[in-house]
């Protein structure tokens, strides 16, 4: 069994036997085993919402809640898979799950996570978390976590699970999430399921809030996010919400709360219970990957009136973005994201070329009034390998609140016309605001193209963030080279001369045929 699975479990909460069926439960979520000496489990606090004496008003309190805030007669269980002798032995669903009685020590609010939520998501935009559009009271409980004492997990000489502080995380770094989809619905099959992703964005003090594109499902709330390291995986965060929605649009990102922030907020409650928490290691060496290229240094925020998107710096004063980002007749503002040793910097730019609306290539060329100091421009790719790991960097989802986000996936298709690649499809999560951002090969670090759009099914009004389309850099590189050599913007006019096959591909339809619904 993987170390991540050994550290995770399912938490089940049931009302007394004489409670109405709807109130009896069981209600469940995932959890992480923080210690086996003494046995301690941490999970998301919202699983206790149906059993609060004062109802949702309890979540407005600023301090820890003790067990007397709950209705009497509750039964708490922690479910774990049976121990296996071989660490990599497959799980047999016929093996009986281990069940342990638990009791609540305290429900604790994480203040740093709450502040980061307010900063990143605010209240002006229709953000929702969980399985759908209904906000309900779920946001009020997002920053609450529950500590459970589980005597059955006490182990002689037992220690705390290997942990790390989220302050060491970097955008684009790999994470492994572990949780149990649907909680106790079918734990024989779903207990401690693994999902891989990257750190998409960070917010708050010492990265109290983490977004990842690891795909999690309802019921995984309370599960763990682990940072790979040479010494083995380390628990770095807890899943707070498995889905993020903006209005009716599924964003496809998972919301995490830093374990360090939870431990800091829980120190008083655990101290009153006589539990001492060992300090987190000062720093953890992450598993290094990639080519050393830094796509976060190439991407900029492009604002034109009320429209905003992303752009790719190809030279100290030259960037590409999408036509639809800059087509408003308003002054152009370009912002370099903050980085170590550099504050966010606003620059002025002017549009020197945009493709015609009839062109399948949605491209705009911008010249900056000032050069970007110290820019290491991207190296363009000359080949595309379907199935290779890729990432997208841009100002989607959180827009201007937290700087650029990173999402990962694969290059799912290369669409060619007359042997020439004209469209790239990826499975990276792409959102409004990502347009114009770079698509990068995770293996070589080379620039593959720029993001043009994700997919929207107009027949049902659904947006699919994991099916998106990018303009290959091989289409853009020749006119860019001519423009840099001559300074003549008409070098880009060739982008307007695509043939009907290219136009049909970007219309997302075969010809002849009815209009595409995408």
N, C-alpha and C positions, 0 to 999 in steps of 0.2 A: 504494500500500500504506500502511495506517495506520502511524503511528509506533510504536504498541504492537506491531504484527506485525513490524516491522523489528527490534525489540529481542528477539524471542523465537525459539526454535528447539526442536529435538528432540535429545535425547542418547541414543545407542545404545551399549550395552556388550555385547560378545560374548566368549565364551571362546575358547581356542585351537581350531584345527580338529580336533584329536584328542580333545577333551573329550567326555564323554557328552552325548547330545543334550539332556537336561534341564538340564545345567549350561552348555551352550554358549550358550544364549540365542538371539537377542539379548534383553536386558532393556533397557527404555527408559523415559524420562520426558521431561517438558518441561524447558526451561532458558531462562535470560535471558542475553543478550549484554551484559555490563557494560562492555566496552571493546573498541575496535577499534585501539587503539594503546597497549599490545599487545592482541592478540586474547584476551579472557578470557570464559569462560562459567561461570555459576553455576547449579547444579542441586541437587535434593534428594539427600542422601547415600544413601538407602535403595536406590537403583538398583544400588549396588555390593555389597549384602548377600550375594548368591549367590557372590561371588568373594573374600570375606574369608578369609585363611588360618586365622584363629582362630575363624571363625564369629561368631555373635551376641555372644560375649563381648567382641569388640573395641569394641562400642558403649558399654561400661561405662567405658572409659578417659576420663580428664578432659581430655586434651590432643589436639592435632591428630594425625591419622594420615597418615603419608607413603606414597608409592606402594608401598613394600616390604611393606605389610600385605596387598596384593592378590596373588592367584595370578598367576604369570607368563603372558605370551603373550596378554594381553587386547587387544582392538581397540576403540578408542573413536572414535565418529563423531559429528559434529554436522551436522544437516540443517537447511537453510534454504530458503525459497522463492526462486526466481530473482528478481533485481532487475528492477523495472519502471520504465519511464521516467515514466509518469504516476502520481502518488502515490495516485490513487483508482482506478486501472485494476483491473478484476476479475481474479481469479486463474484461469488456465486449467489444469485438472488435467493436460493433456497436456504442459505445460512440465516439463522435467526439474528435479528438486530439486538444489540444490547440496549436495555432501557434503565435509566437511573432516575430516581426521585430527586427533585431539586426544590430549593426555596429561594425566594427573592431576597436579596440583600438590600438593593436600592435601585430606583430609576434615577438616572443622572442626566442633566442637560449639559451638552458640550457648547460652552459659550463661544469659543473660537470658531467652531463650525457654523453656529448660528449667524455670527457676524459675517463670515465668508459667504454664506448663502444669500444674505441681504445684499452684499456687494455684487456678487456675480449674477444673481437672477433678479434682484429687485422685486418690486411689486407692480410696476407699470406694465410689464409684459406678461402675457398669459402662460406662464410656465406651470406645468403640472408634473407630478412625480408618481410613478406607480403604473398601473395597468391601463389607464385610459385618461379621458379628459376630465373626469370628475375630481376636482381638487379636494372637496370635502374638508376633513380636518387633518388630512395626512401631512400637509406641510407643517402644521403646528407641532407634529410629533417627530419630524425628521431629525431633529438634533437631540432626541432623547435616546438613551441606551440603558439596557438593563444588565445588572450584575446578578448572577445566580451562584449560589453555593451548592455544590453537587458532591456530597460525601462519597458516593460510589466511584468517583474519579480519583479519590485520594490514592496516591501511589507511594510506597516507601522510597524515600530519596527522590521523589518527583520534583521536577523543576518547571520553570516558566517556559512557555513556547518561545522559540527564537524570534526576536522582534527587531524592528528598525524604525527610525524616525522618518516621517515623510519629508522632512526638510532636506533630505539628500536626493529627492526625486528630481528628474529632469524630464521635460516634455519629449515625447518620443521613446522613452525608456520602456522596456518590456515589463509587463505585469502578468501574473497568473491569478485569476479569480477562482474561488472554490465556494460553492453553495449548493443548496438542494432545491431545484425547481419544484414548486407546488408544495413545499413543506412536507407534511405528513401524508399527503395524498397517496403517494406510492413510493415510499423511501427505499423499498427493495430495489427499484430501478434507478431512482434519481438521486439517491443520497450522495452528497459530496461530489457533484459534477464539476469538471474543470473547464475553464474558458480562458483563452489567451488573448491579450491585447496590449495596448501601449498606454502610457500616460498621455492623455489628450490635452488636459489643461490643469492649472493649479491656481488656487486662490487662498487668501487669508494668511494669518501669521503662521510661519513655518509650514506652509502648505496644508493648512487644516482641511481644506476641501480639495478633492482630487476627482477629476473626470477621466474615465477610461472608456475605450471602445471595446473592451472585453464584453461579449454579449451574455447578459444574465437575464433570467426570467423571474416572474413573480414567485416569491417563496425563498429566493436567494438572499433577501435582505437579512443582514446580520452575519452573512458569510464573510470570509476573509479575502483580502487581496495581498498577494505575496510578491516580494521583490527577489528575483533570482540573485544569488551571490555565489562566489567560489566555495563558501563554507556551507552552502545549502540555503533553501528558501527562508526568507524572514517575513513574518507578518508585519505589514506596514499600514494597512487601513482596513476598515470594515465597510461592507456594502450598506449604504443608507437607503438607496432606491434603485431598483433594477432597471426602470425605464425613465427617460426624460421626454416630455412632450412640450411643444411650444404651440399653444392653441390645439388644433387638431392634427398637427404635424408631428409624427414620431421622429425624434432626433437620433435615436439609436445609440445613446451613450449611457453609461452607468455612473451613478453618483456615489462617491466614497467619502468617508470621514477618516481623517488621520487617526491612527491608534494612539499616537503620542498626545494628540489633543484630548482624546477621551480619557486617557490615563491622568492627564493634568487636571481635568475637571472632576475626576472621580477620587482624587487623593483624599479629600476629607471624608467622604462616605466610606471608602475602604479602610481608612485609618480608624474610624469609629467601630468598624467590624473587626479590628485587630489584624488587618491584612497589610503587610508591607510589600510595596511593589519595587522590585529591583530596577535600577536605572537602565534606561535604554542605552545601547552602545552609541558612542559619539558619532561614528561614521561607519558606513558599510560600503565595501567595494562592490559595486554592481558588476554584473556580467557585461563586458563591453561587446558591442556589435556595430556593424556598419563600416563606412569608409572614412570617417573623419570629416566628411563634408557637413556643413551646417545649414540646412534649408531654412532654419529660423532666421538666419541672417539675410536671406534673399527676399523674404516676404514683407510686404508693406500693406498698411490700411489705406485704401483709396476712397475718398469721400467727395461726392459731387451733389450739392444740394442735400436732399433727404435720402439720396441713394448712397449705399456704401458697399464695398467689396474688397477684394484682395488684388495684389499685383506682384509681379516677379521682377526683381532687379537683375538686369542682364549686364549692366555697366554702371559706373558711379553716378551717371546722370540719365540713364535710359531704363525704362521699365515697360513691361507689357501687362495689360489687363484685358477685360472684356468690354466690348462696345456698350453693352447694356448697363455697365457700371457708370460710365461717364457721359451718357447721351443727354442727361439733363443740362440745360443751358445755364450752368452755375459755375462759380469759381471752383477750382480743383484743389483739394488738400490731400497731401500724402504724409502719412505718419510712420516713422520707423519705430518698431516696437522696442521697449526697454530691454536691455541685456546687461549682463555683468559688466559694470564699469561705464554703462551708457544709459542715460535717461531716455524716455520716449521723446522723439524729436519730430516736430512738424515742419514740413517743407512745402513750398509752392511748386506747382508743375503746370504744364500746358499740354493739351492734346495736340499732337502733330499729325495724327492719322487715325481714322476709324474705318473699318470695313463698311460697305454698303449693307443696308438691311436685307438685300437679296443675297448677300454672300452667306454661304453656310458657315464660314469661319467668323465667329463673334470675337473680334480682336480690336483693341485700341492701343496706340503707341503714345507714351507720355515722356516728355523731356522735363527733367527737374531743373530749377533755377540754380541749385547748388549741388555739388558732388557729395555723395555719401562717403565719408571717410573710412578707410580701412576695409572697403568691400572686397570680399573674395568671391568673384562671380561664379555662378554655376557652370559646370562642364556639361554641354549638351550630349545626349545619347545619340547613337546612330543606328541602334538596333533595339527591337522590342521583343521580349520573350514572354509569351502568354504563360500565366501561372507564376511569374516571378513576384516576390514580395515587394510591395510599393507602399508609399505613404503620401498623404495630401496634407499640405500646410496652408492654413488660411484663417480668416476672421469669421468663419461660420459659427453658428450656434450662440456662443457668448459674445460675438461681435466685438465691441470696443471695451468690454468690462475687464477682461483678463489677458489681453494680448492674443496672439495667434494660437490656434489649436492644431493638434496633430492627430490624424486618424490613419489606421493601417489597414491593409487588405492585400489583394493580389490583382495583378493585371489580368482581368478575366477574358478580354477579347481584344484583338487588333483587327480593325476593319480596314481593308485595303480596296482600292479601286485602281484597276490597271497596274497592279503590283506595287502601288504606292500607299503606305499607311496614311489614312485620312481621319481616323477616329480611334481613340483608345477608350476602352471601358474598364472600370475598376469596381471593386467591392468596398473600397474605403467609404466611410460615412461622410457624405458631403451635404452641407446645409446652406441656406441662404446666407450670403456673405462670403462664401468660399470661392465664388467666381473670380477667375483671374489668378488664383493661387497656384503654386507649383505642384506637379506630380513628380515624385522622386523615386528612383530605384533604391530600395533598402540595401541591396547588395553592393552596388557600385557608387551610390551617392550621386549619380548623374541626373540631370534634369530630363524627364521624359516628355513633358508637355505642360499645358496650363488647363485648369479646370474651366469648363464652359457651362455645365448644367448637371443637375441630377434629374430624376425621372418623376413625372407627375402623371397619373392616370386621370385624364379629364372626365372620364365617364363616371368615376366614383369619388373624385376629389382627393385621392390619396397620393402622398408623396413617398417615394422609396429612396431613402438616403444611400442605400448600399448598391444602387445601380446608377452610375453617373458616367459622364462623357467628357473627354479631354481632347484638346487639339494637340497632335503630335508636334514635338519640337522640330522634327525634320521638315514639317510644312513651314515653320516660322523662321528657321535659321537662315535660309538663303536671302530673303528680303532684309532680315536684320543685318546680315553681313554687308549687303549693298548699301543700306542706309548708313551704317557706321563708316563706310568708306567714302560715300559721296555727300552725306547730309541731305539727300533729296528724299522727302517723304513719299514721293511716287514710287519708290522702290517697293512699297507694300501693296501697290495696286494689283499685283498679280494674285493677291488673296481673293480678289473679287471675280476672278476669271475661272473659277472651278467649274467643271463640267456637270452635266445632269446627274451622273452617277454619284458624285460627291454630294450634290444637293439632296438627292433622294436618301442617302445614308443619314444625313443630318436632319432630315424631316422624319426620321424613324419610321420609314415605310418602304415597301416595295412598290415599284412602278411597273405596269399600271395597277391601280387599286384605290380603295376608298381612303379618305383622309385618315391619317394616323390618330389614334386617341391618346397618344403619348406626347 
